[in-house]
Amino acid sequence: MKKQNLINNCRNCKNKIITCKSIDKQFCNLDCYNEWKPGNRTNTGKTHFKTGEKNYKEGFWKLRKTPFKIIAQQIKETRLERNNYKHSLETRKRISIAQRGINISQFNGFIRVQKYSIEFFRLRDFIKERDNYRCQYCGDNKSRLDIHHIDYNKDNNFINNLITLCASCHSKTNYKREEWKKEFILINERRLGNK
């Protein structure tokens, strides 16, 4: 099948150009393109610069000619700024309320980060063995297993307050804590009733 020839006009000198359908030539040569480029470039909608404004010529062409390393450095700097950003106290309060699954009236301050006691580390293997090395929520036994405090108090290391969960289920327990407490208490009661 032969390619179909098209006849276009050069955008700069208006001479006729013969092209094919797959290659849409708009200029007769590179000199014509370079002559046309600086002043007659129209906004294609791909940039926020508008034709005729001061920023169009300076900003658009500056962006086009900026080396990749400089652009990568600018992106890196904006990411660092975002990572160093700290939320206001009010925003942190709203995030904390959403994670706990409570109302604003029930908010009684921020939860401090507690460290685990030595007793907890001694009990970890015993709890995993008691639960047959399975997640007590989804039954998974292939992924990493964590030990979870049902009442979220890291100082309360009673055997009935500890339950084995896979990493996936354990990450879900940071939200709507009251609902998870009820769920795990039911699971514990079922487990104790079966023995």
C-alpha positions in Angstrom: 0.0 0.0 0.0 1.4 3.4 -1.0 1.6 6.3 1.5 -0.7 9.1 0.7 1.0 12.4 0.1 -0.4 15.6 1.8 0.4 19.2 0.9 0.9 21.6 3.9 2.0 25.2 4.0 5.1 26.1 6.0 4.0 28.0 9.2 6.8 30.5 8.7 7.4 31.2 5.0 4.0 29.7 3.7 5.8 27.6 1.1 4.1 24.3 0.1 5.5 21.2 1.8 4.7 17.6 0.6 4.4 15.2 3.5 2.7 11.9 4.3 -0.2 11.3 6.7 2.0 9.7 9.4 4.6 12.6 9.4 2.8 15.9 9.8 5.6 18.4 8.8 4.8 22.0 9.6 8.1 23.7 8.5 10.1 23.3 5.3 13.4 23.2 7.2 15.1 23.8 10.5 16.0 27.4 9.7 12.3 28.2 9.1 11.4 26.7 12.4 14.1 28.6 14.3 13.0 31.9 12.6 9.4 31.3 13.6 9.9 29.9 17.2 10.8 33.0 19.3 8.0 35.4 18.5 5.1 33.6 16.8 4.8 30.7 19.2 1.1 30.3 20.2 -0.1 28.8 23.5 -1.0 25.2 23.0 -2.8 24.8 26.3 0.0 22.6 27.7 1.4 25.4 29.8 0.0 28.0 32.1 1.8 30.8 30.3 -0.3 33.0 28.0 0.8 34.4 24.7 2.0 38.0 24.7 2.7 38.1 28.5 6.1 38.8 29.8 6.3 35.5 31.6 5.5 33.6 28.4 8.7 34.2 26.6 10.9 34.3 29.7 9.3 31.5 31.7 8.3 29.0 29.0 11.5 29.0 27.1 13.5 29.0 30.4 11.7 25.9 31.5 12.3 24.2 28.1 16.1 24.9 28.3 16.5 24.1 32.0 18.9 21.1 32.5 17.3 17.9 34.0 19.7 18.0 37.0 18.5 21.4 38.1 14.8 20.4 37.7 15.5 17.2 39.8 17.2 19.3 42.5 14.2 21.7 42.6 11.8 18.7 43.0 14.0 17.3 45.8 14.0 20.6 47.6 10.2 20.8 47.5 9.9 17.3 48.8 12.2 18.1 51.7 10.1 21.2 52.5 7.0 19.0 52.6 8.6 16.4 54.9 9.7 19.2 57.4 6.2 20.6 57.4 4.5 20.4 60.8 0.7 20.4 61.2 -1.0 22.9 63.5 -2.2 21.8 66.9 -5.8 21.9 65.7 -5.0 19.7 62.7 -3.1 17.2 64.8 -6.1 17.0 67.2 -8.5 16.3 64.2 -6.1 13.6 62.9 -5.9 12.0 66.4 -9.7 12.0 66.7 -10.2 10.4 63.3 -7.6 7.7 64.0 -9.2 6.8 67.4 -12.7 6.8 65.9 -14.2 9.0 68.6 -16.2 12.3 68.8 -14.7 15.7 69.6 -16.4 15.7 73.0 -14.6 12.4 73.9 -11.1 13.7 73.1 -9.1 13.9 76.3 -5.6 14.8 75.0 -3.0 13.2 72.9 -1.8 9.7 73.6 1.9 9.6 74.5 4.1 7.1 72.9 4.7 4.3 75.4 7.7 2.0 75.4 7.2 -1.7 75.9 8.3 -3.3 79.2 10.8 -6.2 79.5 7.9 -8.4 80.6 6.2 -7.9 77.2 9.3 -9.2 75.3 9.4 -12.3 77.5 5.7 -13.0 76.8 5.8 -12.5 73.0 6.9 -16.0 72.1 4.5 -17.6 74.6 1.5 -15.6 73.1 2.5 -16.6 69.5 2.7 -20.3 70.6 -0.6 -20.1 72.4 -2.2 -18.7 69.3 -0.6 -21.4 67.1 1.5 -18.8 65.2 -1.7 -17.6 63.4 -3.3 -14.2 63.1 -6.4 -14.4 65.4 -8.3 -12.0 63.1 -7.8 -13.3 59.6 -6.0 -16.7 60.2 -2.9 -15.9 58.2 0.2 -17.8 59.3 2.7 -16.9 56.5 3.3 -13.1 57.1 5.1 -11.5 60.0 3.2 -11.8 63.3 2.9 -9.0 65.9 1.5 -9.1 69.4 -1.2 -6.6 70.0 -2.5 -5.1 73.4 -6.2 -5.3 73.3 -6.8 -2.3 75.6 -3.9 -0.3 73.9 -2.1 0.0 77.3 1.4 -1.2 76.8 1.9 -1.6 80.6 -1.0 -4.1 80.8 0.8 -7.4 79.9 -1.8 -9.9 81.2 -2.1 -12.9 78.9 -5.8 -12.2 78.2 -4.9 -8.7 77.1 -2.5 -9.9 74.4 -3.4 -11.3 71.0 -1.4 -12.4 67.9 -2.1 -10.4 64.7 -0.5 -10.4 61.3 1.3 -7.1 60.3 -1.6 -6.2 57.9 -4.3 -6.6 60.6 -2.2 -4.9 63.3 -1.8 -1.8 61.1 -5.6 -1.5 60.8 -6.0 -1.4 64.6 -4.7 2.1 64.9 -8.1 3.4 63.7 -11.5 3.1 65.4 -9.9 1.7 68.6 -13.1 1.2 70.5 -14.5 -1.1 67.8 -11.3 -3.1 67.6 -11.3 -3.5 71.4 -14.8 -5.0 71.3 -13.8 -7.3 68.4 -10.7 -8.7 70.1 -12.5 -9.2 73.4 -15.1 -11.4 71.5 -12.3 -13.3 69.8 -10.6 -13.9 73.2 -13.9 -15.1 74.7 -14.5 -17.5 71.8 -10.9 -18.9 72.1 -11.3 -19.4 75.8 -14.7 -21.0 75.4 -13.3 -23.6 72.9 -10.6 -24.8 75.3 
